[in-house]
Amino acid sequence: MKIERTKNEVIIRIPASVSLDDMQDIADWMEYKELTKKSTANQEDVDNLVNTIKKGTWNKTKEKLGL
C-alpha cells in the first residue's frame, strides 16, 4: 500500500488483491470519520437518539398492528 499527499488530495494505492468488500469497509470508515470529525455528541447523546428512534419505530408498528 502506498499513500501520497498532493496539494488537493490524498491518493491511496491498494493492491488489486484486496477484496472489494474490504475496500468498501475502509471507504465507509473514512467517510464516517469525515462526517463525524466536528461532532460534539457524546455516548449519552447517541444512546438517547437510538432510544428515541426505537420508541418511534415501535409506536408505528403498534399502530399498524392495531395494538
Beta strands, then each sheet from edge to edge (+ up, - down):
strand 1: 2-5
strand 2: 10-13
sheet 1: 1+ 2-
end
